[in-house]
Amino acid sequence: MADEKELELDNSGKKKKLIIIIAIVAVLLIGGGAAAFFMMGSSEEVTQAELDSALDSGSAADMETMAESDAELGSALYVPMPRPFRFNVPGAARDRFVEIRAQLLVRGSDNEEAAKKHVPLIESTLLAVFSQSNADDLATSAGKTALKQKSLTEVHKIMMEVESNKVVEKVLFTGFVMQ
């Protein structure tokens, strides 16, 4: 008799665990489905009716201008720097070690090829700019933004000398560690 009651208690405990597991799986599936719906449904597509109404309202010239500017810019491509930049910078209290991972935003495949061709030159330029910085400045977001801007200016300068074109649109920091 006591054995039967223990078996019934064990089975009810297993049933509760099974119900909890099923509920968790259901919540995760519903949450994943909702997230996928919102992520996929958020793209803004232009319908044919909107295009027709834009053409009827006389904004065809605007649409042509936008299409031409997109063609001139080209698609955004990212050229990663092969190695992170590691260097020491002086600070008021003590020297700091900094590691920066960077990528270059370029427009069009021609600029991408030019940037890839001159990666060692760009790396050298960036390292020179980075090593001139100060640890106290790099501790603030304004200092990081200023460093990005200065590095972009120097990369533009060196690429104008070599390629007669700025090539790089932005210098992006994909990783920034200061110890």
C-alpha positions as CSV (number, residue, x, y, z in Angstrom):
1,M,0.0,0.0,0.0
2,A,2.7,2.5,0.9
3,D,4.6,1.5,-2.2
4,E,1.6,2.4,-4.4
5,K,1.2,5.8,-2.8
6,E,4.9,6.5,-3.3
7,L,4.6,5.5,-7.0
8,E,1.6,7.8,-7.4
9,L,3.6,10.7,-5.8
10,D,6.5,10.0,-8.1
11,N,4.3,10.0,-11.2
12,S,2.6,13.3,-10.2
13,G,6.0,14.9,-9.7
14,K,7.1,13.7,-13.1
15,K,3.8,15.0,-14.6
16,K,4.4,18.5,-13.1
17,K,7.9,18.6,-14.4
18,L,6.7,17.5,-17.9
19,I,4.0,20.2,-17.8
20,I,6.5,22.9,-16.8
21,I,8.9,21.8,-19.6
22,I,6.1,21.9,-22.2
23,A,5.0,25.3,-21.0
24,I,8.6,26.7,-21.2
25,V,9.1,25.3,-24.7
26,A,5.7,26.8,-25.8
27,V,6.7,30.2,-24.5
28,L,10.1,30.1,-26.2
29,L,8.5,29.0,-29.5
30,I,5.9,31.8,-29.3
31,G,8.5,34.4,-28.4
32,G,10.8,33.2,-31.2
33,G,7.9,33.3,-33.7
34,A,6.9,36.8,-32.6
35,A,10.5,38.1,-32.8
36,A,10.9,36.6,-36.3
37,F,7.6,38.2,-37.4
38,F,8.6,41.6,-36.1
39,M,12.1,41.4,-37.6
40,M,10.9,40.3,-41.0
41,G,7.9,42.5,-41.1
42,S,9.8,45.7,-40.3
43,S,11.2,46.3,-43.8
44,E,9.7,49.2,-45.6
45,E,8.7,48.2,-49.1
46,V,7.4,50.6,-51.7
47,T,4.2,49.3,-53.3
48,Q,3.4,49.9,-57.0
49,A,0.5,52.2,-56.0
50,E,2.9,54.4,-54.1
51,L,5.3,54.5,-57.0
52,D,2.4,55.4,-59.4
53,S,1.2,58.2,-57.1
54,A,4.8,59.6,-56.8
55,L,5.0,59.6,-60.6
56,D,1.6,61.3,-61.0
57,S,2.5,64.0,-58.4
58,G,5.5,65.2,-60.6
59,S,8.3,63.9,-58.3
60,A,9.8,61.7,-61.1
61,A,12.8,64.1,-61.2
62,D,13.3,63.6,-57.5
63,M,13.2,59.8,-57.9
64,E,15.7,60.0,-60.8
65,T,18.0,62.2,-58.7
66,M,17.8,59.7,-55.8
67,A,18.6,56.8,-58.1
68,E,21.6,58.6,-59.6
69,S,23.0,59.5,-56.2
70,D,22.7,55.9,-55.0
71,A,24.5,54.7,-58.1
72,E,27.3,57.2,-57.5
73,L,27.7,56.2,-53.9
74,G,27.6,52.5,-54.5
75,S,26.8,49.9,-51.9
76,A,28.4,50.1,-48.4
77,L,31.2,47.6,-48.0
78,Y,33.3,47.0,-44.9
79,V,37.0,46.3,-45.1
80,P,38.3,44.8,-41.8
81,M,41.7,45.5,-40.6
82,P,43.5,42.2,-40.3
83,R,44.9,42.7,-36.8
84,P,43.7,44.7,-33.8
85,F,45.8,47.7,-33.0
86,R,47.6,47.3,-29.6
87,F,49.5,50.1,-28.1
88,N,50.3,52.0,-24.9
89,V,49.1,55.5,-24.2
90,P,50.2,57.9,-21.4
91,G,47.7,59.0,-18.8
92,A,47.6,61.5,-15.9
93,A,47.7,58.8,-13.3
94,R,49.3,55.9,-15.2
95,D,50.0,54.6,-18.7
96,R,47.2,52.5,-20.2
97,F,47.2,49.6,-22.7
98,V,44.7,50.0,-25.5
99,E,43.4,47.5,-28.1
100,I,41.2,48.8,-31.0
101,R,39.6,46.6,-33.6
102,A,38.7,48.7,-36.7
103,Q,36.9,48.4,-40.0
104,L,36.7,50.8,-42.9
105,L,33.5,51.8,-44.5
106,V,33.9,52.2,-48.3
107,R,31.4,52.7,-51.1
108,G,31.7,50.6,-54.3
109,S,33.9,47.7,-55.2
110,D,36.6,49.9,-56.7
111,N,37.1,51.6,-53.4
112,E,37.0,48.3,-51.6
113,E,39.8,47.0,-53.8
114,A,41.8,50.1,-53.3
115,A,41.4,49.9,-49.5
116,K,42.4,46.2,-49.5
117,K,45.4,47.0,-51.7
118,H,46.7,49.6,-49.3
119,V,45.9,47.9,-46.0
120,P,49.5,48.1,-44.7
121,L,49.6,51.8,-45.4
122,I,46.3,52.4,-43.7
123,E,47.3,50.3,-40.7
124,S,50.5,52.3,-40.4
125,T,48.6,55.6,-40.6
126,L,46.0,54.5,-38.0
127,L,48.6,53.2,-35.6
128,A,50.5,56.5,-35.8
129,V,47.2,58.4,-35.0
130,F,46.2,56.1,-32.3
131,S,49.6,56.1,-30.5
132,Q,49.5,60.0,-30.3
133,S,46.3,59.9,-28.2
134,N,46.0,60.3,-24.4
135,A,44.5,57.8,-22.0
136,D,42.4,60.5,-20.3
137,D,40.9,61.5,-23.7
138,L,40.2,57.9,-24.7
139,A,38.2,57.3,-21.5
140,T,35.4,59.6,-22.7
141,S,33.1,59.0,-25.7
142,A,34.0,62.5,-27.0
143,G,37.6,61.5,-27.0
144,K,36.8,58.3,-29.0
145,T,34.8,60.2,-31.5
146,A,37.6,62.7,-31.9
147,L,40.1,59.9,-32.4
148,K,37.8,58.4,-35.1
149,Q,37.6,61.8,-36.9
150,K,41.3,62.4,-36.7
151,S,42.1,58.9,-38.0
152,L,39.6,59.4,-40.9
153,T,41.3,62.7,-41.8
154,E,44.7,61.1,-41.8
155,V,43.5,58.2,-43.9
156,H,41.9,60.6,-46.4
157,K,45.1,62.5,-46.6
158,I,47.3,59.5,-47.3
159,M,44.8,57.9,-49.7
160,M,44.6,61.2,-51.7
161,E,48.4,61.0,-52.1
162,V,48.3,57.4,-53.2
163,E,45.0,56.9,-55.1
164,S,43.9,60.5,-55.8
165,N,40.6,59.6,-54.1
166,K,39.5,59.5,-50.4
167,V,38.4,55.9,-50.8
168,V,37.4,55.5,-47.1
169,E,34.1,57.0,-45.9
170,K,34.4,56.1,-42.2
171,V,36.7,54.5,-39.8
172,L,34.6,52.3,-37.5
173,F,35.7,50.9,-34.1
174,T,34.3,47.4,-33.7
175,G,36.2,46.7,-30.5
176,F,37.7,49.1,-28.0
177,V,39.5,47.9,-24.8
178,M,41.5,50.1,-22.4
179,Q,43.2,48.6,-19.4
